Amino acid sequence: MDVDGGAVGDCVGKFMRVRVRINIKKPLKRWLRVDVLGDGSETVMVLRYERLPNHCFKCGMVDHVTNVCANKEPLPVVNGVEKPSFGPWLKAVGTFRKTHHRQRLETFLHLAQPRNY
């Protein structure tokens, strides 16, 4: 597992980028319980995936899409509406790393420019 702590190890706000290996023969995980501080208290971390291909909203597998899913279990219904357990919300939005580091670099370069007073 690799953890991207940002340019100066600050983990950039409330998000942390972690590179992990996933078993594509199992459904995607939507969240993890993690003992962040090592004090025995677990925190639930919601997961988002970068470069996530199309996946099944019904079972969470990445080897097929929802309309060809062999899982015959009905989708959960909330307030009369089918609510799949997986969906497009699992995909991380944007290109955080490139944009963030470019903005930090541009800010640094701007501040580092000699100024005439």
C-alpha positions in Angstrom: 0.0 0.0 0.0 1.3 3.5 -0.9 0.0 6.7 0.7 0.2 10.0 -1.0 0.6 12.6 1.8 0.8 15.6 -0.5 3.8 17.6 -1.5 4.8 18.3 2.1 3.1 15.3 3.8 0.0 17.2 4.8 -2.6 14.7 3.3 -4.4 17.7 1.8 -7.5 18.4 3.8 -9.9 15.7 4.6 -8.8 13.4 1.7 -6.0 10.9 1.5 -4.9 9.2 -1.6 -3.9 5.5 -1.1 -2.8 3.1 -3.7 -3.9 -0.5 -3.0 -4.3 -3.7 -4.8 -7.8 -5.0 -5.3 -9.1 -8.4 -6.2 -11.2 -7.9 -9.3 -12.9 -11.2 -8.7 -14.6 -9.7 -5.7 -17.0 -6.8 -5.4 -15.6 -3.3 -4.9 -15.5 -2.0 -1.4 -17.6 1.1 -0.7 -16.0 1.9 2.7 -13.3 0.7 5.1 -13.1 0.8 8.9 -9.6 2.1 9.7 -7.9 2.7 13.1 -6.2 5.9 11.8 -4.5 6.9 15.1 -3.7 3.4 16.3 -5.8 4.0 19.5 -8.3 1.3 18.9 -11.0 3.7 17.7 -12.1 2.9 14.1 -13.2 5.5 11.6 -15.3 4.7 8.6 -13.6 5.8 5.4 -15.8 6.2 2.3 -13.9 5.0 -0.8 -13.6 6.6 -4.2 -11.7 5.0 -7.1 -9.6 6.8 -9.7 -9.6 5.3 -13.2 -12.5 3.0 -12.3 -13.9 1.3 -15.4 -17.6 0.7 -15.9 -18.8 -1.6 -13.2 -22.0 -3.3 -12.1 -24.2 -1.0 -10.0 -26.0 -4.1 -8.7 -23.2 -6.3 -7.4 -20.1 -4.1 -7.5 -18.0 -6.2 -9.9 -15.8 -4.7 -12.5 -16.0 -7.5 -15.0 -19.5 -6.6 -16.3 -22.1 -3.8 -16.2 -25.5 -3.8 -14.5 -27.6 -4.8 -17.5 -25.8 -8.1 -18.0 -25.5 -8.9 -14.3 -26.2 -12.6 -13.5 -27.2 -11.7 -9.9 -30.9 -12.2 -9.6 -31.3 -10.5 -6.2 -33.6 -7.5 -6.4 -32.2 -4.1 -5.8 -32.9 -2.5 -2.4 -35.9 -0.2 -2.4 -35.8 3.0 -0.4 -39.0 5.2 -0.4 -40.4 3.2 -3.3 -37.3 3.8 -5.5 -34.7 1.1 -6.3 -31.3 2.2 -4.9 -28.3 0.2 -6.1 -25.6 -0.4 -3.6 -22.9 0.7 -6.1 -22.9 3.5 -8.7 -21.1 6.3 -10.4 -20.4 7.9 -7.0 -17.6 5.3 -6.6 -15.6 7.1 -9.2 -13.3 9.8 -8.0 -14.0 13.1 -9.7 -11.4 15.2 -11.5 -7.6 14.8 -11.6 -6.9 15.9 -8.1 -3.2 15.1 -8.0 -2.1 16.9 -11.2 -4.3 19.9 -10.6 -3.4 20.3 -6.9 0.3 20.0 -7.5 0.2 22.3 -10.5 -1.6 24.9 -8.4 0.8 24.6 -5.5 3.8 24.8 -7.9 2.3 27.9 -9.6 1.7 29.5 -6.2 5.2 28.7 -5.1 6.7 30.1 -8.3 4.6 33.2 -8.1 5.8 33.8 -4.5 9.4 33.1 -5.5 9.5 35.7 -8.2 11.8 38.6 -7.4 9.8 41.8 -6.7 10.9 45.3 -7.2 10.0 47.5 -4.3 
